[in-house]
């Protein structure tokens, strides 16, 4: 069951590169975004790779770091499935898992966050996430 929305970020893709593979293609994407996580104003940086699956959908995995305005640090890892949208946009759905030593954000250590990650054709990113209970 989905719980409360605890994440909302917007930002921009900052880089892309094609990775070597023997199967189709694999693209690595870096991005930066800002917004709120557990009510805290944050900056987020991440990198993910994705590649095609036999049915034309995408599978990807990523990792990153979140830094609050107070300097608290949270790392994350996740994965998801996606699909191409018109004009070169991409839409992903998946889950992220956090790790932090911050007492203020310790709740994240036991949260599975289900996300929607949208990348428009111009590289604008929008992410929303809900606690999975």
Backbone torsions as a table, in degrees:
resi	resn	phi	psi	omega
1	UNK	NA	137.0	177.5
2	UNK	-78.0	136.3	176.3
3	UNK	-99.1	-149.1	-176.3
4	UNK	-71.8	152.3	173.5
5	UNK	-74.4	122.7	-177.9
6	UNK	-119.0	2.0	-177.2
7	UNK	-141.7	134.2	168.9
8	UNK	-151.8	120.0	-175.8
9	UNK	-134.3	150.4	170.4
10	UNK	-136.3	149.0	-179.0
11	UNK	-175.5	-148.7	-172.0
12	UNK	-145.6	142.5	170.4
13	UNK	-67.0	133.7	-177.6
14	UNK	-109.7	-14.1	178.9
15	UNK	-171.3	156.1	176.2
16	UNK	-145.1	146.9	171.6
17	UNK	-152.9	151.3	178.3
18	UNK	-90.7	129.0	-179.9
19	UNK	-95.7	149.1	178.2
20	UNK	-67.3	138.8	177.3
21	UNK	-161.2	155.7	176.2
22	UNK	-93.1	-8.3	-176.3
23	UNK	-118.4	106.4	176.1
24	UNK	61.5	-116.3	179.0
25	UNK	-146.4	162.5	175.6
26	UNK	-143.2	125.3	-177.7
27	UNK	-116.7	134.5	175.4
28	UNK	-103.4	133.3	-177.2
29	UNK	-127.7	133.0	172.8
30	UNK	-110.9	148.7	-178.2
31	UNK	-151.6	161.4	173.1
32	UNK	-135.6	139.2	177.7
33	UNK	-150.0	167.0	-179.2
34	UNK	-135.3	160.5	178.1
35	UNK	158.3	-142.7	-176.2
36	UNK	-124.5	138.4	173.5
37	UNK	-131.5	120.8	-176.1
38	UNK	51.7	37.5	178.4
39	UNK	80.0	-4.2	-179.7
40	UNK	-93.9	137.1	173.4
41	UNK	-71.5	128.4	-174.0
42	UNK	-136.7	158.6	166.6
43	UNK	-113.1	137.2	-177.2
44	UNK	-128.4	138.6	172.8
45	UNK	-128.3	138.2	179.6
46	UNK	-151.9	163.3	175.1
47	UNK	-138.3	135.6	175.0
48	UNK	-137.9	158.8	171.8
49	UNK	-118.8	152.1	174.0
50	UNK	-147.7	154.2	179.1
51	UNK	-150.6	167.5	-175.0
52	UNK	-77.5	151.8	171.4
53	UNK	-109.3	164.7	-174.3
54	UNK	-54.8	-28.8	-178.4
55	UNK	-88.1	3.8	179.5
56	UNK	94.4	-9.4	174.8
57	UNK	-75.5	175.9	-179.5
58	UNK	-118.3	150.1	170.1
59	UNK	-126.8	140.4	179.7
60	UNK	-150.1	162.3	176.4
61	UNK	-136.1	148.1	-178.5
62	UNK	-148.8	172.5	177.2
63	UNK	-153.9	159.2	-179.6
64	UNK	-171.4	-172.8	-179.4
65	UNK	-138.3	137.4	177.6
66	UNK	-112.8	136.1	177.3
67	UNK	-128.0	126.0	179.2
68	UNK	-80.6	168.5	177.3
69	UNK	-63.2	-23.7	177.9
70	UNK	-86.3	0.4	179.3
71	UNK	87.6	9.3	175.5
72	UNK	-72.0	143.8	-175.4
73	UNK	-118.8	136.0	176.2
74	UNK	-133.2	131.6	173.0
75	UNK	-103.9	157.9	179.5
76	UNK	-144.0	154.1	173.1
77	UNK	-139.7	146.5	-179.9
78	UNK	-165.4	-179.7	178.6
79	UNK	-156.6	163.5	179.9
80	UNK	-171.8	178.3	177.5
81	UNK	-117.0	151.9	-177.1
82	UNK	-146.6	179.1	176.5
83	UNK	-151.8	150.1	176.7
84	UNK	-72.3	145.3	176.4
85	UNK	-115.6	167.9	179.1
86	UNK	-55.4	142.9	175.4
87	UNK	78.5	4.7	179.6
88	UNK	98.8	4.9	175.4
89	UNK	-72.7	160.6	179.0
90	UNK	-136.4	143.0	-179.7
91	UNK	-127.0	128.3	-179.4
92	UNK	-122.0	151.8	170.8
93	UNK	-134.6	138.3	-178.9
94	UNK	-176.2	-157.1	-177.8
95	UNK	-136.9	147.7	179.4
96	UNK	-127.9	146.6	178.6
97	UNK	-126.4	134.9	-173.5
98	UNK	-107.4	159.8	173.4
99	UNK	-144.3	130.3	179.2
100	UNK	-153.9	150.9	172.5
101	UNK	-97.3	-1.9	-179.0
102	UNK	-69.1	125.7	176.4
103	UNK	-65.2	-36.6	-178.2
104	UNK	-65.2	-32.2	-175.8
105	UNK	-112.8	15.0	-175.6
106	UNK	-56.6	-28.1	177.8
107	UNK	-53.0	-32.0	-178.0
108	UNK	-63.1	-25.0	-178.9
109	UNK	-62.8	-20.7	-179.4
110	UNK	-116.0	19.6	-178.0
111	UNK	-105.8	133.6	163.7
112	UNK	-100.1	118.4	-178.0
113	UNK	-101.5	123.4	175.7
114	UNK	-93.5	130.2	-172.4
115	UNK	-125.2	158.5	165.0
116	UNK	-116.6	125.5	-177.2
117	UNK	-127.3	114.7	-176.5
118	UNK	-115.5	129.3	176.2
119	UNK	-119.5	116.6	179.9
120	UNK	-77.7	169.8	-178.6
121	UNK	-60.2	-29.9	-179.9
122	UNK	-87.6	2.5	177.0
123	UNK	93.4	4.0	175.5
124	UNK	-71.8	137.6	-176.2
125	UNK	-118.2	140.0	174.1
126	UNK	-134.5	128.0	-179.9
127	UNK	-128.0	134.8	171.8
128	UNK	-128.1	143.6	-178.7
129	UNK	-143.0	143.1	-179.3
130	UNK	-125.1	143.0	174.7
131	UNK	-66.2	132.5	177.1
132	UNK	-96.5	114.0	-176.2
133	UNK	-97.5	NA	NA
